[in-house]
Amino acid sequence: MRILEYGNTNNPTIMLVHGFESPYQIWIDYIEHYKENYHILVPILPGHDVQEKSEFNSFDDTAKEIENYCISKSINHIYAIYGMSMGGVLTSYLWKNKRLTFEKVILESSPLLPFGKYMTQMLIKQYLSITKKARERNQKVVRNAINSMVTEDMLDVFLELLDNISDETIKNYLYAVGQFKLPSDIDTPNTQIIYFYGGKINEFIFRNVAKYIKKNYKNSTTICLKGKGHCEDALLHSNEWIARLDKYII
């Protein structure tokens, strides 16, 4: 797994963790904004790197690889980690493992409670179908992806990612996400937890996650983004979203 680095290593470290079937290039604006004052780490998650073919096996394995990389570079403390959607599951593994310490854990619309077997199977079927159609360049699927999953300028790298991610990796990710439950007792009292979720009806699962976090972590802040869909501003309106993130990062 490649981990990209930007900025001065003497500055506080920020880690940006992308979501499922999301190209790491979504972070370009974030990198440009933060690299002057922060050291930035961008892991390209297994199955998402078109330059180095890889398969996803488990979040445990992926977290261990990131932890080993950081420790080998003497990066034991992360100032802020931001996990978007499924990236928040991996972020939670890094947080709960406590091999690295975090000042701020920022999660957005991350599925941190189990889906159940039926919904997991439904999501697997749905993602395999949509990915297959995207690989075939089905016009409706490609058109629907623009300004819902990616901006138009990211369409080519998004489609290239879908061309390269394997069906086995898709299934493995969704099985792992569907079974994950954030522990209720991660003992890191000096870590600030921030959880964003959208206000649209299709974000109801993440509303329940927000309630769970608020109940179990006194050092948490949960924020409903009214009228917003899944990671909408983060994916589609990066400059607006960065301005909001600044309030919690800087």
C-alpha positions in Angstrom: 0.0 0.0 0.0 1.4 3.4 -1.0 1.2 6.2 1.5 1.8 9.6 0.0 3.4 12.4 1.9 3.2 16.2 1.5 4.5 19.2 3.4 7.2 19.6 6.0 7.7 16.6 8.3 8.5 19.0 11.2 5.0 20.3 11.1 2.0 18.6 12.9 0.7 15.6 10.9 -2.7 15.3 9.3 -3.8 12.0 7.8 -6.6 12.0 5.1 -8.4 8.6 4.6 -10.6 8.3 1.5 -13.7 6.3 1.2 -14.8 3.2 -0.7 -14.5 3.4 -4.5 -13.2 6.9 -4.1 -10.0 8.0 -5.8 -7.3 9.4 -3.5 -7.2 12.4 -5.9 -10.3 13.8 -4.1 -7.8 15.1 -1.6 -5.9 17.4 -4.0 -7.6 20.6 -2.8 -7.1 19.6 0.8 -3.5 18.9 0.3 -2.9 22.3 -1.4 -4.7 24.0 1.5 -3.0 22.3 4.4 0.5 21.4 3.1 2.1 24.7 4.0 1.4 24.4 7.7 1.0 20.6 8.2 2.7 17.4 7.2 0.1 15.3 5.3 -0.2 11.6 4.9 -2.6 10.1 2.3 -2.8 6.3 2.3 -4.2 4.8 -0.9 -6.3 2.0 0.4 -5.9 -1.6 -0.9 -7.7 -2.1 -4.2 -7.8 1.7 -4.9 -4.3 2.2 -6.4 -4.3 1.8 -10.1 -0.5 1.9 -10.2 0.1 -0.9 -7.7 -2.5 -3.7 -7.9 -3.6 -4.9 -4.5 -6.5 -6.7 -2.8 -8.2 -5.8 0.5 -8.3 -8.5 3.1 -9.1 -6.8 6.4 -9.1 -3.5 8.2 -6.8 -5.1 10.8 -4.2 -5.8 8.1 -4.6 -2.3 6.5 -4.4 -0.5 9.9 -1.3 -2.5 10.9 0.4 -1.5 7.6 -0.3 2.2 8.2 0.8 2.0 11.8 4.0 0.2 10.9 4.8 2.8 8.2 4.2 5.7 10.6 6.2 4.2 13.4 9.1 3.4 11.1 9.1 7.1 10.2 9.0 8.1 13.9 5.4 9.5 13.4 3.8 8.3 16.6 1.4 11.2 17.1 -1.1 12.4 14.5 -2.5 15.8 15.1 -5.7 15.2 13.1 -7.0 12.3 11.1 -10.0 12.7 8.8 -11.8 9.6 7.6 -14.5 10.0 5.0 -17.3 7.4 4.8 -15.7 4.0 4.8 -12.4 5.7 5.5 -13.8 6.4 8.9 -13.9 2.7 9.6 -10.2 2.4 9.0 -9.7 5.6 11.0 -11.6 3.9 13.9 -9.3 0.9 13.8 -6.3 3.2 14.0 -7.9 5.0 16.9 -8.9 1.9 18.9 -5.6 0.1 18.3 -3.8 2.9 20.2 -0.4 2.2 18.5 -0.6 5.8 17.3 -2.0 8.7 19.3 -4.5 11.3 17.9 -5.4 14.8 19.1 -8.4 15.0 16.8 -10.4 12.1 15.1 -12.7 13.5 12.5 -15.2 11.2 10.9 -17.8 11.9 8.2 -20.8 9.7 7.5 -18.8 6.6 8.6 -20.7 3.3 9.1 -19.6 2.5 12.6 -22.5 0.2 13.6 -23.3 -3.2 12.0 -25.6 -3.2 9.0 -26.9 -6.7 9.5 -26.6 -9.6 7.1 -29.5 -8.6 4.8 -28.4 -5.1 4.2 -24.8 -6.2 3.7 -25.8 -8.6 1.0 -28.0 -6.0 -0.6 -25.1 -3.5 -0.7 -22.8 -6.0 -2.2 -25.2 -6.9 -4.9 -25.8 -3.2 -5.6 -22.1 -2.2 -5.7 -21.1 -5.1 -7.9 -23.9 -4.2 -10.3 -23.1 -0.5 -10.5 -19.4 -1.1 -10.7 -19.9 -3.6 -13.6 -22.1 -1.0 -15.5 -19.5 1.7 -14.9 -16.8 -0.5 -16.3 -19.0 -0.9 -19.4 -19.4 2.9 -19.5 -23.2 2.7 -19.1 -24.2 6.2 -19.9 -26.8 6.5 -17.2 -24.5 5.2 -14.4 -21.6 7.4 -15.5 -23.9 10.5 -15.8 -25.4 9.8 -12.3 -21.9 9.5 -10.8 -21.1 13.1 -11.8 -21.9 15.5 -9.0 -23.1 12.7 -6.7 -19.9 10.7 -6.2 -17.3 12.8 -8.0 -17.0 16.2 -9.7 -16.8 16.1 -13.5 -13.0 16.8 -13.4 -12.5 13.7 -11.3 -14.6 11.4 -13.5 -11.7 9.9 -15.4 -9.7 8.9 -12.3 -12.9 7.6 -10.7 -13.7 5.3 -13.7 -10.1 4.2 -13.9 -10.3 3.1 -10.3 -13.5 1.1 -10.9 -11.8 -0.5 -13.9 -9.1 -1.8 -11.6 -10.8 -2.6 -8.3 -11.7 -6.3 -8.1 -15.0 -7.8 -7.3 -13.4 -9.8 -4.5 -12.1 -6.6 -2.9 -15.5 -5.0 -3.2 -17.1 -7.9 -1.4 -14.4 -8.0 1.3 -14.8 -4.3 2.1 -18.5 -4.5 2.4 -18.5 -7.6 4.5 -16.0 -6.0 6.8 -17.9 -2.7 7.0 -21.2 -4.5 7.6 -19.8 -6.3 10.6 -18.0 -3.5 12.3 -19.1 -1.9 15.5 -17.1 0.9 17.1 -16.1 0.0 20.6 -17.9 2.0 23.3 -14.9 2.3 25.5 -11.8 3.4 23.7 -9.8 5.0 26.5 -8.3 8.1 24.9 -9.6 11.0 27.0 -7.3 13.5 25.3 -8.6 12.8 21.9 -11.3 15.0 20.5 -13.9 13.1 18.4 -15.9 15.0 15.7 -18.6 13.2 13.7 -20.4 14.8 10.7 -23.4 13.3 9.0 -25.9 14.5 6.4 -29.4 15.6 7.0 -31.0 13.8 4.1 -33.2 10.8 4.7 -30.6 8.4 3.2 -28.2 9.4 6.0 -30.5 7.8 8.7 -27.9 5.1 9.5 -25.3 7.7 10.3 -27.7 9.6 12.5 -27.8 6.5 14.7 -24.0 6.4 14.7 -23.9 10.0 15.8 -26.2 9.2 18.8 -24.0 6.2 19.7 -20.8 8.3 19.7 -22.5 11.1 21.7 -23.7 8.6 24.3 -20.4 6.8 24.7 -17.8 9.5 24.3 -18.0 12.7 26.4 -15.2 14.3 24.4 -17.2 14.1 21.2 -19.1 16.6 19.0 -21.7 15.5 16.5 -22.8 17.7 13.7 -25.8 17.3 11.3 -25.3 18.9 7.9 -28.8 19.8 7.2 -30.0 19.2 3.7 -26.8 17.4 2.7 -26.3 13.9 1.3 -23.5 11.5 1.8 -20.2 13.4 2.2 -21.8 15.9 -0.3 -19.7 19.0 0.4 -16.5 17.0 1.1 -16.7 15.3 -2.4 -18.4 18.0 -4.5 -17.7 21.4 -2.9 -14.2 21.0 -1.4 -13.4 24.7 -0.9 -16.6 25.3 1.1 -16.0 22.1 3.1 -12.3 23.0 3.8 -13.4 26.3 5.2 -15.7 24.4 7.6 -13.0 21.9 8.5 -10.6 24.7 9.4 -12.8 25.5 12.4 -12.0 22.1 13.8 -8.5 21.5 12.5 -6.7 24.8 12.9 
